[in-house]
Amino acid sequence: MSADTLNAPTLGVEERFARVRETLSILRRPGVSGMGVPVLRMRLVEDLTELEELGALEHCAEVLAVTYGGRA
């Protein structure tokens, strides 16, 4: 667990899902590289783990699949 997670207030499903979408949009940009990528990936894993613990991961995966044209 990162210091960011320890200091952050508990986020609800909508806020976590918004962070996941934001992080994915940053990581999908052409030319994104450098030291920030591992931090973004760690944030993504933390948010997805939290969504799983909240019981919302499957629904969020389905929405992301529709958004990005894939399958959940």
N, CA, C and O atoms as a Maestro MAE file, in Angstrom:
{
 s_m_m2io_version
 :::
 2.0.0
}

f_m_ct {
 s_m_title
 :::
 protein
 m_atom[288] {
  # First column is atom index #
  i_m_mmod_type
  r_m_x_coord
  r_m_y_coord
  r_m_z_coord
  i_m_residue_number
  s_m_chain_name
  s_m_pdb_residue_name
  s_m_pdb_atom_name
  i_m_atomic_number
  :::
  1 25 0.856 -1.172 0.000 1 A "MET " " N  " 7
  2 3 0.000 0.000 0.000 1 A "MET " " CA " 6
  3 2 0.900 1.232 0.000 1 A "MET " " C  " 6
  4 15 1.844 1.310 0.785 1 A "MET " " O  " 8
  5 25 0.618 2.173 -0.857 2 A "SER " " N  " 7
  6 3 1.452 3.359 -0.977 2 A "SER " " CA " 6
  7 2 1.060 4.408 0.053 2 A "SER " " C  " 6
  8 15 0.005 4.327 0.684 2 A "SER " " O  " 8
  9 25 1.930 5.385 0.205 3 A "ALA " " N  " 7
  10 3 1.634 6.488 1.115 3 A "ALA " " CA " 6
  11 2 0.419 7.259 0.625 3 A "ALA " " C  " 6
  12 15 -0.369 7.765 1.423 3 A "ALA " " O  " 8
  13 25 0.271 7.346 -0.710 4 A "ASP " " N  " 7
  14 3 -0.884 8.023 -1.293 4 A "ASP " " CA " 6
  15 2 -2.178 7.373 -0.831 4 A "ASP " " C  " 6
  16 15 -3.137 8.062 -0.484 4 A "ASP " " O  " 8
  17 25 -2.202 6.039 -0.828 5 A "THR " " N  " 7
  18 3 -3.387 5.303 -0.405 5 A "THR " " CA " 6
  19 2 -3.645 5.480 1.087 5 A "THR " " C  " 6
  20 15 -4.792 5.609 1.515 5 A "THR " " O  " 8
  21 25 -2.572 5.486 1.874 6 A "LEU " " N  " 7
  22 3 -2.738 5.615 3.318 6 A "LEU " " CA " 6
  23 2 -3.285 6.985 3.706 6 A "LEU " " C  " 6
  24 15 -4.048 7.105 4.664 6 A "LEU " " O  " 8
  25 25 -2.897 8.013 2.964 7 A "ASN " " N  " 7
  26 3 -3.310 9.370 3.302 7 A "ASN " " CA " 6
  27 2 -4.616 9.776 2.641 7 A "ASN " " C  " 6
  28 15 -5.238 10.754 3.056 7 A "ASN " " O  " 8
  29 25 -5.041 9.047 1.626 8 A "ALA " " N  " 7
  30 3 -6.244 9.419 0.885 8 A "ALA " " CA " 6
  31 2 -7.489 8.995 1.652 8 A "ALA " " C  " 6
  32 15 -7.507 7.938 2.282 8 A "ALA " " O  " 8
  33 25 -8.533 9.824 1.597 9 A "PRO " " N  " 7
  34 3 -9.788 9.390 2.209 9 A "PRO " " CA " 6
  35 2 -10.345 8.203 1.423 9 A "PRO " " C  " 6
  36 15 -10.028 8.023 0.247 9 A "PRO " " O  " 8
  37 25 -11.159 7.415 2.072 10 A "THR " " N  " 7
  38 3 -11.752 6.269 1.403 10 A "THR " " CA " 6
  39 2 -12.642 6.756 0.275 10 A "THR " " C  " 6
  40 15 -13.520 7.596 0.469 10 A "THR " " O  " 8
  41 25 -12.395 6.211 -0.908 11 A "LEU " " N  " 7
  42 3 -13.157 6.608 -2.083 11 A "LEU " " CA " 6
  43 2 -14.253 5.591 -2.342 11 A "LEU " " C  " 6
  44 15 -14.089 4.400 -2.077 11 A "LEU " " O  " 8
  45 25 -15.361 6.070 -2.857 12 A "GLY " " N  " 7
  46 3 -16.455 5.186 -3.217 12 A "GLY " " CA " 6
  47 2 -16.223 4.587 -4.590 12 A "GLY " " C  " 6
  48 15 -15.216 4.863 -5.242 12 A "GLY " " O  " 8
  49 25 -17.159 3.771 -5.015 13 A "VAL " " N  " 7
  50 3 -17.052 3.077 -6.297 13 A "VAL " " CA " 6
  51 2 -16.932 4.065 -7.447 13 A "VAL " " C  " 6
  52 15 -16.069 3.904 -8.310 13 A "VAL " " O  " 8
  53 25 -17.780 5.078 -7.473 14 A "GLU " " N  " 7
  54 3 -17.757 6.034 -8.585 14 A "GLU " " CA " 6
  55 2 -16.424 6.773 -8.673 14 A "GLU " " C  " 6
  56 15 -15.890 6.972 -9.764 14 A "GLU " " O  " 8
  57 25 -15.895 7.175 -7.529 15 A "GLU " " N  " 7
  58 3 -14.627 7.892 -7.518 15 A "GLU " " CA " 6
  59 2 -13.478 6.983 -7.962 15 A "GLU " " C  " 6
  60 15 -12.606 7.402 -8.724 15 A "GLU " " O  " 8
  61 25 -13.483 5.742 -7.483 16 A "ARG " " N  " 7
  62 3 -12.447 4.777 -7.890 16 A "ARG " " CA " 6
  63 2 -12.514 4.514 -9.382 16 A "ARG " " C  " 6
  64 15 -11.493 4.485 -10.069 16 A "ARG " " O  " 8
  65 25 -13.728 4.324 -9.875 17 A "PHE " " N  " 7
  66 3 -13.892 4.037 -11.291 17 A "PHE " " CA " 6
  67 2 -13.444 5.235 -12.133 17 A "PHE " " C  " 6
  68 15 -12.844 5.056 -13.192 17 A "PHE " " O  " 8
  69 25 -13.727 6.436 -11.675 18 A "ALA " " N  " 7
  70 3 -13.274 7.641 -12.383 18 A "ALA " " CA " 6
  71 2 -11.750 7.692 -12.424 18 A "ALA " " C  " 6
  72 15 -11.169 8.067 -13.443 18 A "ALA " " O  " 8
  73 25 -11.100 7.318 -11.322 19 A "ARG " " N  " 7
  74 3 -9.629 7.290 -11.303 19 A "ARG " " CA " 6
  75 2 -9.082 6.234 -12.250 19 A "ARG " " C  " 6
  76 15 -8.069 6.460 -12.911 19 A "ARG " " O  " 8
  77 25 -9.745 5.074 -12.322 20 A "VAL " " N  " 7
  78 3 -9.314 4.021 -13.245 20 A "VAL " " CA " 6
  79 2 -9.395 4.532 -14.677 20 A "VAL " " C  " 6
  80 15 -8.452 4.364 -15.450 20 A "VAL " " O  " 8
  81 25 -10.495 5.144 -15.031 21 A "ARG " " N  " 7
  82 3 -10.665 5.674 -16.396 21 A "ARG " " CA " 6
  83 2 -9.626 6.748 -16.699 21 A "ARG " " C  " 6
  84 15 -9.058 6.780 -17.791 21 A "ARG " " O  " 8
  85 25 -9.381 7.622 -15.737 22 A "GLU " " N  " 7
  86 3 -8.382 8.676 -15.917 22 A "GLU " " CA " 6
  87 2 -6.986 8.077 -16.107 22 A "GLU " " C  " 6
  88 15 -6.245 8.490 -17.000 22 A "GLU " " O  " 8
  89 25 -6.636 7.115 -15.275 23 A "THR " " N  " 7
  90 3 -5.318 6.484 -15.364 23 A "THR " " CA " 6
  91 2 -5.153 5.764 -16.692 23 A "THR " " C  " 6
  92 15 -4.106 5.870 -17.330 23 A "THR " " O  " 8
  93 25 -6.182 5.031 -17.112 24 A "LEU " " N  " 7
  94 3 -6.113 4.347 -18.405 24 A "LEU " " CA " 6
  95 2 -5.953 5.339 -19.552 24 A "LEU " " C  " 6
  96 15 -5.197 5.084 -20.489 24 A "LEU " " O  " 8
  97 25 -6.651 6.455 -19.488 25 A "SER " " N  " 7
  98 3 -6.538 7.430 -20.576 25 A "SER " " CA " 6
  99 2 -5.131 8.016 -20.642 25 A "SER " " C  " 6
  100 15 -4.634 8.301 -21.731 25 A "SER " " O  " 8
  101 25 -4.490 8.198 -19.507 26 A "ILE " " N  " 7
  102 3 -3.111 8.695 -19.488 26 A "ILE " " CA " 6
  103 2 -2.168 7.638 -20.054 26 A "ILE " " C  " 6
  104 15 -1.313 7.946 -20.884 26 A "ILE " " O  " 8
  105 25 -2.323 6.393 -19.606 27 A "LEU " " N  " 7
  106 3 -1.427 5.322 -20.058 27 A "LEU " " CA " 6
  107 2 -1.592 5.005 -21.540 27 A "LEU " " C  " 6
  108 15 -0.658 4.507 -22.168 27 A "LEU " " O  " 8
  109 25 -2.759 5.284 -22.107 28 A "ARG " " N  " 7
  110 3 -3.012 4.985 -23.521 28 A "ARG " " CA " 6
  111 2 -2.511 6.084 -24.464 28 A "ARG " " C  " 6
  112 15 -2.525 5.904 -25.681 28 A "ARG " " O  " 8
  113 25 -2.081 7.193 -23.926 29 A "ARG " " N  " 7
  114 3 -1.590 8.286 -24.774 29 A "ARG " " CA " 6
  115 2 -0.299 7.869 -25.483 29 A "ARG " " C  " 6
  116 15 0.555 7.204 -24.896 29 A "ARG " " O  " 8
  117 25 -0.170 8.262 -26.735 30 A "PRO " " N  " 7
  118 3 1.075 7.959 -27.453 30 A "PRO " " CA " 6
  119 2 2.264 8.648 -26.780 30 A "PRO " " C  " 6
  120 15 2.179 9.805 -26.368 30 A "PRO " " O  " 8
  121 25 3.353 7.925 -26.681 31 A "GLY " " N  " 7
  122 3 4.578 8.505 -26.157 31 A "GLY " " CA " 6
  123 2 4.684 8.580 -24.648 31 A "GLY " " C  " 6
  124 15 5.635 9.171 -24.137 31 A "GLY " " O  " 8
  125 25 3.753 8.008 -23.921 32 A "VAL " " N  " 7
  126 3 3.835 8.040 -22.457 32 A "VAL " " CA " 6
  127 2 4.920 7.066 -22.023 32 A "VAL " " C  " 6
  128 15 4.878 5.880 -22.348 32 A "VAL " " O  " 8
  129 25 5.880 7.583 -21.292 33 A "SER " " N  " 7
  130 3 6.968 6.746 -20.804 33 A "SER " " CA " 6
  131 2 7.623 7.440 -19.618 33 A "SER " " C  " 6
  132 15 7.213 8.527 -19.210 33 A "SER " " O  " 8
  133 25 8.622 6.807 -19.086 34 A "GLY " " N  " 7
  134 3 9.384 7.416 -18.008 34 A "GLY " " CA " 6
  135 2 9.000 6.892 -16.645 34 A "GLY " " C  " 6
  136 15 8.310 5.882 -16.507 34 A "GLY " " O  " 8
  137 25 9.464 7.601 -15.657 35 A "MET " " N  " 7
  138 3 9.301 7.173 -14.269 35 A "MET " " CA " 6
  139 2 7.848 7.224 -13.806 35 A "MET " " C  " 6
  140 15 7.488 6.534 -12.851 35 A "MET " " O  " 8
  141 25 7.010 8.020 -14.454 36 A "GLY " " N  " 7
  142 3 5.618 8.124 -14.032 36 A "GLY " " CA " 6
  143 2 4.787 6.902 -14.358 36 A "GLY " " C  " 6
  144 15 3.756 6.672 -13.727 36 A "GLY " " O  " 8
  145 25 5.221 6.101 -15.344 37 A "VAL " " N  " 7
  146 3 4.436 4.932 -15.753 37 A "VAL " " CA " 6
  147 2 4.298 3.912 -14.622 37 A "VAL " " C  " 6
  148 15 3.185 3.448 -14.376 37 A "VAL " " O  " 8
  149 25 5.375 3.543 -13.924 38 A "PRO " " N  " 7
  150 3 5.191 2.590 -12.818 38 A "PRO " " CA " 6
  151 2 4.261 3.113 -11.715 38 A "PRO " " C  " 6
  152 15 3.510 2.348 -11.110 38 A "PRO " " O  " 8
  153 25 4.321 4.405 -11.469 39 A "VAL " " N  " 7
  154 3 3.439 4.999 -10.456 39 A "VAL " " CA " 6
  155 2 1.989 4.903 -10.911 39 A "VAL " " C  " 6
  156 15 1.110 4.563 -10.119 39 A "VAL " " O  " 8
  157 25 1.737 5.200 -12.182 40 A "LEU " " N  " 7
  158 3 0.375 5.104 -12.709 40 A "LEU " " CA " 6
  159 2 -0.120 3.663 -12.680 40 A "LEU " " C  " 6
  160 15 -1.280 3.409 -12.357 40 A "LEU " " O  " 8
  161 25 0.750 2.729 -13.016 41 A "ARG " " N  " 7
  162 3 0.355 1.314 -12.969 41 A "ARG " " CA " 6
  163 2 0.031 0.881 -11.551 41 A "ARG " " C  " 6
  164 15 -0.928 0.141 -11.333 41 A "ARG " " O  " 8
  165 25 0.822 1.336 -10.582 42 A "MET " " N  " 7
  166 3 0.560 0.981 -9.182 42 A "MET " " CA " 6
  167 2 -0.777 1.564 -8.745 42 A "MET " " C  " 6
  168 15 -1.550 0.901 -8.054 42 A "MET " " O  " 8
  169 25 -1.052 2.807 -9.147 43 A "ARG " " N  " 7
  170 3 -2.336 3.437 -8.814 43 A "ARG " " CA " 6
  171 2 -3.484 2.646 -9.434 43 A "ARG " " C  " 6
  172 15 -4.516 2.443 -8.795 43 A "ARG " " O  " 8
  173 25 -3.305 2.201 -10.677 44 A "LEU " " N  " 7
  174 3 -4.335 1.422 -11.354 44 A "LEU " " CA " 6
  175 2 -4.602 0.111 -10.618 44 A "LEU " " C  " 6
  176 15 -5.756 -0.266 -10.417 44 A "LEU " " O  " 8
  177 25 -3.549 -0.573 -10.222 45 A "VAL " " N  " 7
  178 3 -3.707 -1.838 -9.490 45 A "VAL " " CA " 6
  179 2 -4.410 -1.601 -8.159 45 A "VAL " " C  " 6
  180 15 -5.290 -2.372 -7.777 45 A "VAL " " O  " 8
  181 25 -4.030 -0.547 -7.454 46 A "GLU " " N  " 7
  182 3 -4.666 -0.247 -6.165 46 A "GLU " " CA " 6
  183 2 -6.153 0.045 -6.347 46 A "GLU " " C  " 6
  184 15 -6.984 -0.431 -5.573 46 A "GLU " " O  " 8
  185 25 -6.483 0.826 -7.369 47 A "ASP " " N  " 7
  186 3 -7.887 1.165 -7.599 47 A "ASP " " CA " 6
  187 2 -8.692 -0.064 -8.017 47 A "ASP " " C  " 6
  188 15 -9.820 -0.248 -7.560 47 A "ASP " " O  " 8
  189 25 -8.125 -0.903 -8.879 48 A "LEU " " N  " 7
  190 3 -8.831 -2.125 -9.295 48 A "LEU " " CA " 6
  191 2 -9.009 -3.087 -8.124 48 A "LEU " " C  " 6
  192 15 -10.045 -3.740 -8.005 48 A "LEU " " O  " 8
  193 25 -8.004 -3.172 -7.267 49 A "THR " " N  " 7
  194 3 -8.107 -4.020 -6.073 49 A "THR " " CA " 6
  195 2 -9.210 -3.509 -5.160 49 A "THR " " C  " 6
  196 15 -9.991 -4.294 -4.623 49 A "THR " " O  " 8
  197 25 -9.274 -2.211 -4.986 50 A "GLU " " N  " 7
  198 3 -10.316 -1.627 -4.145 50 A "GLU " " CA " 6
  199 2 -11.704 -1.865 -4.740 50 A "GLU " " C  " 6
  200 15 -12.652 -2.162 -4.014 50 A "GLU " " O  " 8
  201 25 -11.818 -1.733 -6.066 51 A "LEU " " N  " 7
  202 3 -13.105 -2.013 -6.718 51 A "LEU " " CA " 6
  203 2 -13.514 -3.468 -6.509 51 A "LEU " " C  " 6
  204 15 -14.692 -3.765 -6.312 51 A "LEU " " O  " 8
  205 25 -12.542 -4.366 -6.553 52 A "GLU " " N  " 7
  206 3 -12.841 -5.780 -6.304 52 A "GLU " " CA " 6
  207 2 -13.346 -5.978 -4.880 52 A "GLU " " C  " 6
  208 15 -14.310 -6.710 -4.652 52 A "GLU " " O  " 8
  209 25 -12.694 -5.325 -3.924 53 A "GLU " " N  " 7
  210 3 -13.107 -5.442 -2.527 53 A "GLU " " CA " 6
  211 2 -14.492 -4.839 -2.296 53 A "GLU " " C  " 6
  212 15 -15.227 -5.281 -1.414 53 A "GLU " " O  " 8
  213 25 -14.844 -3.830 -3.091 54 A "LEU " " N  " 7
  214 3 -16.163 -3.207 -2.982 54 A "LEU " " CA " 6
  215 2 -17.229 -3.984 -3.755 54 A "LEU " " C  " 6
  216 15 -18.409 -3.639 -3.703 54 A "LEU " " O  " 8
  217 25 -16.814 -5.028 -4.469 55 A "GLY " " N  " 7
  218 3 -17.752 -5.848 -5.224 55 A "GLY " " CA " 6
  219 2 -18.188 -5.242 -6.541 55 A "GLY " " C  " 6
  220 15 -19.224 -5.621 -7.086 55 A "GLY " " O  " 8
  221 25 -17.411 -4.303 -7.060 56 A "ALA " " N  " 7
  222 3 -17.816 -3.592 -8.274 56 A "ALA " " CA " 6
  223 2 -16.888 -3.838 -9.459 56 A "ALA " " C  " 6
  224 15 -17.057 -3.221 -10.510 56 A "ALA " " O  " 8
  225 25 -15.925 -4.719 -9.309 57 A "LEU " " N  " 7
  226 3 -14.935 -4.899 -10.367 57 A "LEU " " CA " 6
  227 2 -15.554 -5.442 -11.649 57 A "LEU " " C  " 6
  228 15 -15.221 -4.970 -12.736 57 A "LEU " " O  " 8
  229 25 -16.435 -6.411 -11.548 58 A "GLU " " N  " 7
  230 3 -17.029 -7.015 -12.746 58 A "GLU " " CA " 6
  231 2 -17.825 -5.982 -13.540 58 A "GLU " " C  " 6
  232 15 -17.702 -5.908 -14.762 58 A "GLU " " O  " 8
  233 25 -18.627 -5.200 -12.858 59 A "HIS " " N  " 7
  234 3 -19.407 -4.168 -13.551 59 A "HIS " " CA " 6
  235 2 -18.483 -3.151 -14.225 59 A "HIS " " C  " 6
  236 15 -18.705 -2.779 -15.377 59 A "HIS " " O  " 8
  237 25 -17.461 -2.708 -13.518 60 A "CYS " " N  " 7
  238 3 -16.529 -1.733 -14.079 60 A "CYS " " CA " 6
  239 2 -15.784 -2.317 -15.276 60 A "CYS " " C  " 6
  240 15 -15.538 -1.611 -16.254 60 A "CYS " " O  " 8
  241 25 -15.428 -3.585 -15.211 61 A "ALA " " N  " 7
  242 3 -14.756 -4.241 -16.339 61 A "ALA " " CA " 6
  243 2 -15.667 -4.277 -17.560 61 A "ALA " " C  " 6
  244 15 -15.207 -4.079 -18.684 61 A "ALA " " O  " 8
  245 25 -16.941 -4.527 -17.345 62 A "GLU " " N  " 7
  246 3 -17.892 -4.538 -18.462 62 A "GLU " " CA " 6
  247 2 -18.018 -3.161 -19.098 62 A "GLU " " C  " 6
  248 15 -18.068 -3.044 -20.323 62 A "GLU " " O  " 8
  249 25 -18.068 -2.125 -18.279 63 A "VAL " " N  " 7
  250 3 -18.164 -0.762 -18.806 63 A "VAL " " CA " 6
  251 2 -16.901 -0.398 -19.574 63 A "VAL " " C  " 6
  252 15 -16.977 0.204 -20.645 63 A "VAL " " O  " 8
  253 25 -15.747 -0.756 -19.036 64 A "LEU " " N  " 7
  254 3 -14.482 -0.479 -19.726 64 A "LEU " " CA " 6
  255 2 -14.390 -1.236 -21.043 64 A "LEU " " C  " 6
  256 15 -13.872 -0.712 -22.029 64 A "LEU " " O  " 8
  257 25 -14.888 -2.454 -21.061 65 A "ALA " " N  " 7
  258 3 -14.860 -3.251 -22.286 65 A "ALA " " CA " 6
  259 2 -15.698 -2.578 -23.379 65 A "ALA " " C  " 6
  260 15 -15.298 -2.542 -24.543 65 A "ALA " " O  " 8
  261 25 -16.839 -2.058 -23.002 66 A "VAL " " N  " 7
  262 3 -17.677 -1.351 -23.969 66 A "VAL " " CA " 6
  263 2 -16.967 -0.067 -24.420 66 A "VAL " " C  " 6
  264 15 -16.969 0.267 -25.605 66 A "VAL " " O  " 8
  265 25 -16.374 0.634 -23.483 67 A "THR " " N  " 7
  266 3 -15.704 1.894 -23.792 67 A "THR " " CA " 6
  267 2 -14.540 1.686 -24.767 67 A "THR " " C  " 6
  268 15 -14.370 2.453 -25.715 67 A "THR " " O  " 8
  269 25 -13.748 0.647 -24.525 68 A "TYR " " N  " 7
  270 3 -12.552 0.432 -25.329 68 A "TYR " " CA " 6
  271 2 -12.721 -0.643 -26.394 68 A "TYR " " C  " 6
  272 15 -11.745 -1.022 -27.041 68 A "TYR " " O  " 8
  273 25 -13.930 -1.138 -26.590 69 A "GLY " " N  " 7
  274 3 -14.218 -2.071 -27.672 69 A "GLY " " CA " 6
  275 2 -13.665 -3.457 -27.484 69 A "GLY " " C  " 6
  276 15 -13.328 -4.125 -28.462 69 A "GLY " " O  " 8
  277 25 -13.563 -3.901 -26.265 70 A "GLY " " N  " 7
  278 3 -13.056 -5.245 -26.004 70 A "GLY " " CA " 6
  279 2 -14.088 -6.093 -25.295 70 A "GLY " " C  " 6
  280 15 -15.291 -5.852 -25.391 70 A "GLY " " O  " 8
  281 25 -13.597 -7.085 -24.586 71 A "ARG " " N  " 7
  282 3 -14.474 -7.951 -23.802 71 A "ARG " " CA " 6
  283 2 -14.042 -7.890 -22.344 71 A "ARG " " C  " 6
  284 15 -12.864 -7.698 -22.041 71 A "ARG " " O  " 8
  285 25 -15.005 -8.056 -21.450 72 A "ALA " " N  " 7
  286 3 -14.703 -8.038 -20.012 72 A "ALA " " CA " 6
  287 2 -14.091 -9.368 -19.620 72 A "ALA " " C  " 6
  288 15 -13.758 -9.575 -18.453 72 A "ALA " " O  " 8
  :::
 }
 m_bond[287] {
  # First column is bond index #
  i_m_from
  i_m_to
  i_m_order
  :::
  1 1 2 1
  2 2 3 1
  3 3 4 2
  4 3 5 1
  5 5 6 1
  6 6 7 1
  7 7 8 2
  8 7 9 1
  9 9 10 1
  10 10 11 1
  11 11 12 2
  12 11 13 1
  13 13 14 1
  14 14 15 1
  15 15 16 2
  16 15 17 1
  17 17 18 1
  18 18 19 1
  19 19 20 2
  20 19 21 1
  21 21 22 1
  22 22 23 1
  23 23 24 2
  24 23 25 1
  25 25 26 1
  26 26 27 1
  27 27 28 2
  28 27 29 1
  29 29 30 1
  30 30 31 1
  31 31 32 2
  32 31 33 1
  33 33 34 1
  34 34 35 1
  35 35 36 2
  36 35 37 1
  37 37 38 1
  38 38 39 1
  39 39 40 2
  40 39 41 1
  41 41 42 1
  42 42 43 1
  43 43 44 2
  44 43 45 1
  45 45 46 1
  46 46 47 1
  47 47 48 2
  48 47 49 1
  49 49 50 1
  50 50 51 1
  51 51 52 2
  52 51 53 1
  53 53 54 1
  54 54 55 1
  55 55 56 2
  56 55 57 1
  57 57 58 1
  58 58 59 1
  59 59 60 2
  60 59 61 1
  61 61 62 1
  62 62 63 1
  63 63 64 2
  64 63 65 1
  65 65 66 1
  66 66 67 1
  67 67 68 2
  68 67 69 1
  69 69 70 1
  70 70 71 1
  71 71 72 2
  72 71 73 1
  73 73 74 1
  74 74 75 1
  75 75 76 2
  76 75 77 1
  77 77 78 1
  78 78 79 1
  79 79 80 2
  80 79 81 1
  81 81 82 1
  82 82 83 1
  83 83 84 2
  84 83 85 1
  85 85 86 1
  86 86 87 1
  87 87 88 2
  88 87 89 1
  89 89 90 1
  90 90 91 1
  91 91 92 2
  92 91 93 1
  93 93 94 1
  94 94 95 1
  95 95 96 2
  96 95 97 1
  97 97 98 1
  98 98 99 1
  99 99 100 2
  100 99 101 1
  101 101 102 1
  102 102 103 1
  103 103 104 2
  104 103 105 1
  105 105 106 1
  106 106 107 1
  107 107 108 2
  108 107 109 1
  109 109 110 1
  110 110 111 1
  111 111 112 2
  112 111 113 1
  113 113 114 1
  114 114 115 1
  115 115 116 2
  116 115 117 1
  117 117 118 1
  118 118 119 1
  119 119 120 2
  120 119 121 1
  121 121 122 1
  122 122 123 1
  123 123 124 2
  124 123 125 1
  125 125 126 1
  126 126 127 1
  127 127 128 2
  128 127 129 1
  129 129 130 1
  130 130 131 1
  131 131 132 2
  132 131 133 1
  133 133 134 1
  134 134 135 1
  135 135 136 2
  136 135 137 1
  137 137 138 1
  138 138 139 1
  139 139 140 2
  140 139 141 1
  141 141 142 1
  142 142 143 1
  143 143 144 2
  144 143 145 1
  145 145 146 1
  146 146 147 1
  147 147 148 2
  148 147 149 1
  149 149 150 1
  150 150 151 1
  151 151 152 2
  152 151 153 1
  153 153 154 1
  154 154 155 1
  155 155 156 2
  156 155 157 1
  157 157 158 1
  158 158 159 1
  159 159 160 2
  160 159 161 1
  161 161 162 1
  162 162 163 1
  163 163 164 2
  164 163 165 1
  165 165 166 1
  166 166 167 1
  167 167 168 2
  168 167 169 1
  169 169 170 1
  170 170 171 1
  171 171 172 2
  172 171 173 1
  173 173 174 1
  174 174 175 1
  175 175 176 2
  176 175 177 1
  177 177 178 1
  178 178 179 1
  179 179 180 2
  180 179 181 1
  181 181 182 1
  182 182 183 1
  183 183 184 2
  184 183 185 1
  185 185 186 1
  186 186 187 1
  187 187 188 2
  188 187 189 1
  189 189 190 1
  190 190 191 1
  191 191 192 2
  192 191 193 1
  193 193 194 1
  194 194 195 1
  195 195 196 2
  196 195 197 1
  197 197 198 1
  198 198 199 1
  199 199 200 2
  200 199 201 1
  201 201 202 1
  202 202 203 1
  203 203 204 2
  204 203 205 1
  205 205 206 1
  206 206 207 1
  207 207 208 2
  208 207 209 1
  209 209 210 1
  210 210 211 1
  211 211 212 2
  212 211 213 1
  213 213 214 1
  214 214 215 1
  215 215 216 2
  216 215 217 1
  217 217 218 1
  218 218 219 1
  219 219 220 2
  220 219 221 1
  221 221 222 1
  222 222 223 1
  223 223 224 2
  224 223 225 1
  225 225 226 1
  226 226 227 1
  227 227 228 2
  228 227 229 1
  229 229 230 1
  230 230 231 1
  231 231 232 2
  232 231 233 1
  233 233 234 1
  234 234 235 1
  235 235 236 2
  236 235 237 1
  237 237 238 1
  238 238 239 1
  239 239 240 2
  240 239 241 1
  241 241 242 1
  242 242 243 1
  243 243 244 2
  244 243 245 1
  245 245 246 1
  246 246 247 1
  247 247 248 2
  248 247 249 1
  249 249 250 1
  250 250 251 1
  251 251 252 2
  252 251 253 1
  253 253 254 1
  254 254 255 1
  255 255 256 2
  256 255 257 1
  257 257 258 1
  258 258 259 1
  259 259 260 2
  260 259 261 1
  261 261 262 1
  262 262 263 1
  263 263 264 2
  264 263 265 1
  265 265 266 1
  266 266 267 1
  267 267 268 2
  268 267 269 1
  269 269 270 1
  270 270 271 1
  271 271 272 2
  272 271 273 1
  273 273 274 1
  274 274 275 1
  275 275 276 2
  276 275 277 1
  277 277 278 1
  278 278 279 1
  279 279 280 2
  280 279 281 1
  281 281 282 1
  282 282 283 1
  283 283 284 2
  284 283 285 1
  285 285 286 1
  286 286 287 1
  287 287 288 2
  :::
 }
}
